[in-house]
Amino acid sequence: MSLTLLQVIVSGLLLGAVYALFSSGLTLIWGMMNVVNFAHGDFVMLGMYSAVMVWTALGGGPFAAVPVAAMLIATLGVLSYFLLVRHIMKGPMLAQILGTFGLALFLRYAAFWYFGANFKTLPDTLVGGSFVFMGLRFEGSRVLAGVMGLAITLLLHFILTRTAVGSRMLAVSEDATAAQLMGIRPQRMQALAWGLAGAATGIAGALIANFFYTSPTVGETLAILAFVTVSFGGFGSVLGALVAGLIIGVVESLSAYLVGPVYKDVIVYMLFVLVLWFRPQGLMGKA
Amino acid sequence: MNRFLIPGALLALALVYPLLVQSLPVYERLGALVLLGAIGASAWNIVGGYAGQVSIGHAVFFGFGAYSSVVVYTHLGWPPIAGAPLGMALSVLLAAAIGVPTLRLSGHYFSMATIAVGELVRVLSSTSEFLGGAQGLGGPAIPRTVFDLSFLSATPFYYIFLTVLLLLLGLTWTIERGRMGYYLRAIRDSERAARSLGVSVGRYKLYAYMLSGAFTSLAGSLYLCMFGFVDPESGFGILISVKMVVMAALGGAGQLFGPLVGALILVPLEELSNSLLGGQGAGLTFVVYGAIIVIIARFLPSGLLSLLDRRKVKRAD
């Protein structure tokens, strides 16, 4: 295998780990409540803007921005749950879809209005430039994002599967009434899920802000990426989102390299439609 | 008789509206835009409202109509309106191609798939030289014959749009009253129940989708005739799809006059905020749109017209 190809695959994997992180937030909510958060991409976008703001206001790098973005977007998630999602969950399908979709438009264009349409970028040098390892060139910001993305996605998976809180959340997602009879408060668990998902999403946003253009409409593309990842990985599975995120990162990098950068989205969207067609329950999901 | 009194009065008002605002071009234009919005939203309503399949990718058909019209001008020299039947025919085929795989999905999954298809077509259109790439294509700059539909005032468009809207609403009304209307509403309320009662769910969803696509495409062609220009964003952009959904949902999805009511409120609102706030206002308009959508979903999931129904029920008691 040529070195260039290997380089492309490694960059894809690093990017994929971040995709996994922001998709795990979507899949968590989806699996637990059967609600699709159409505003998910815009949560990532706001995470990116928090990083930009932390840098412009305080001069702080990603390490300062990550906790700030996590807290802000977690708060946004919990607020969205209590003020909106809780009420529309049991409503008609149109209201469910429109509720979070309206939230998406609201956030996207509020950002457009407040921050302006122009792209914002963080300086390259924020995370130690780039280095060469075994003949491959690595950019510090991408390595940091990839490694943290991987670590936090695994942490989220661990919380959901190995802790008491995780078991309670699982109980609510299986049967909210039964869980309530066991002394678990479903609303509290669902709000917690929105908080956790928001935190993961905010962190992902703060991490990719280091090497992506930050713009108000970036959420649209990212939301579709998250839908693709979740539909690949199976709805509700964080581990599935991890594997799928890595695959999609590589597919995207490879198609940008082999077919041309314009077509990378086209190929990913086509894959999405194909997966929805043949396996609506997700590529790795259970039938 | 009372049943026809209000619609009849409104129709009469719609017919004389251009005469009332004759010396005010802004209002002539606004009237035409409201009707155009109502055509798009009413077309969406067939599949999104009656059949309950929430497509957020109807801009695909709108763009097909607009591009068909401009392409027959650019590449063949025909008047743009001649592209309308072509666009409708292509959209029916396209609806079949998109609908067969995606209509098997239910609820959220269908909506997501339509978003992805919409984005796919938008990205592809901006890379196509035939369609003018990211710059888009323009219609005839100077009218050659009357068929180029190039008028100084918006009033001729107003009457063209009104005719199309009346035809579309008439067709929707016929469907609503007939067997297909009952089938579609049964599918919306419970696909499984509809299927177990012998409704061929897949086929009727597809019929609704194809019909809806055809009329959305017509709206696109009419848009092109009036504005004379289309690019990937104004033809296939996601906001085009969103506007159709929001107008129908605000007035009342799955109700004959729902989309018209929504257009009557939202189009003037958009024009007003654009003219008050200028270029900067573009963002703010959609902030308001987003807020309206959230409020409808939260407090009024059946739309404004459901308020009237509620009153009627009370009166009956």
Chai-1 contact restraints between the chains, C-beta under 6 A:
chainA,res_idxA,chainB,res_idxB,connection_type,confidence,min_distance_angstrom,max_distance_angstrom,comment,restraint_id
A,V36,B,H108,contact,1.0,0.0,6.0,A-B,restraint_1
A,L84,B,R298,contact,1.0,0.0,6.0,A-B,restraint_2
A,H87,B,R298,contact,1.0,0.0,6.0,A-B,restraint_3
A,I88,B,A297,contact,1.0,0.0,6.0,A-B,restraint_4
A,G91,B,P301,contact,1.0,0.0,6.0,A-B,restraint_5
A,P92,B,P301,contact,1.0,0.0,6.0,A-B,restraint_6
A,M93,B,G107,contact,1.0,0.0,6.0,A-B,restraint_7
A,L94,B,V54,contact,1.0,0.0,6.0,A-B,restraint_8
A,L94,B,A253,contact,1.0,0.0,6.0,A-B,restraint_9
A,A95,B,A297,contact,1.0,0.0,6.0,A-B,restraint_10
A,A95,B,P301,contact,1.0,0.0,6.0,A-B,restraint_11
A,I97,B,V54,contact,1.0,0.0,6.0,A-B,restraint_12
A,I97,B,S111,contact,1.0,0.0,6.0,A-B,restraint_13
A,L98,B,A249,contact,1.0,0.0,6.0,A-B,restraint_14
A,L98,B,I293,contact,1.0,0.0,6.0,A-B,restraint_15
A,L98,B,A297,contact,1.0,0.0,6.0,A-B,restraint_16
A,G99,B,A297,contact,1.0,0.0,6.0,A-B,restraint_17
A,G102,B,G290,contact,1.0,0.0,6.0,A-B,restraint_18
A,G102,B,I293,contact,1.0,0.0,6.0,A-B,restraint_19
A,G102,B,V294,contact,1.0,0.0,6.0,A-B,restraint_20
A,L103,B,V294,contact,1.0,0.0,6.0,A-B,restraint_21
A,L105,B,F286,contact,1.0,0.0,6.0,A-B,restraint_22
A,L105,B,Y289,contact,1.0,0.0,6.0,A-B,restraint_23
A,L105,B,G290,contact,1.0,0.0,6.0,A-B,restraint_24
A,F106,B,V287,contact,1.0,0.0,6.0,A-B,restraint_25
A,F106,B,G290,contact,1.0,0.0,6.0,A-B,restraint_26
A,F106,B,A291,contact,1.0,0.0,6.0,A-B,restraint_27
A,Y109,B,G283,contact,1.0,0.0,6.0,A-B,restraint_28
A,Y109,B,F286,contact,1.0,0.0,6.0,A-B,restraint_29
A,Y109,B,V287,contact,1.0,0.0,6.0,A-B,restraint_30
A,A110,B,V287,contact,1.0,0.0,6.0,A-B,restraint_31
A,F112,B,G283,contact,1.0,0.0,6.0,A-B,restraint_32
A,W113,B,G283,contact,1.0,0.0,6.0,A-B,restraint_33
A,W113,B,L284,contact,1.0,0.0,6.0,A-B,restraint_34
A,I224,B,A116,contact,1.0,0.0,6.0,A-B,restraint_35
A,F227,B,M112,contact,1.0,0.0,6.0,A-B,restraint_36
A,V262,B,T127,contact,1.0,0.0,6.0,A-B,restraint_37
A,D265,B,V123,contact,1.0,0.0,6.0,A-B,restraint_38
A,V266,B,V123,contact,1.0,0.0,6.0,A-B,restraint_39
A,Y269,B,A116,contact,1.0,0.0,6.0,A-B,restraint_40
A,Y269,B,E119,contact,1.0,0.0,6.0,A-B,restraint_41
A,Y269,B,L120,contact,1.0,0.0,6.0,A-B,restraint_42
A,F272,B,A116,contact,1.0,0.0,6.0,A-B,restraint_43
A,V273,B,A116,contact,1.0,0.0,6.0,A-B,restraint_44
A,L276,B,L105,contact,1.0,0.0,6.0,A-B,restraint_45
A,L276,B,A113,contact,1.0,0.0,6.0,A-B,restraint_46
A,W277,B,P101,contact,1.0,0.0,6.0,A-B,restraint_47
A,P280,B,L105,contact,1.0,0.0,6.0,A-B,restraint_48
A,P280,B,Y109,contact,1.0,0.0,6.0,A-B,restraint_49
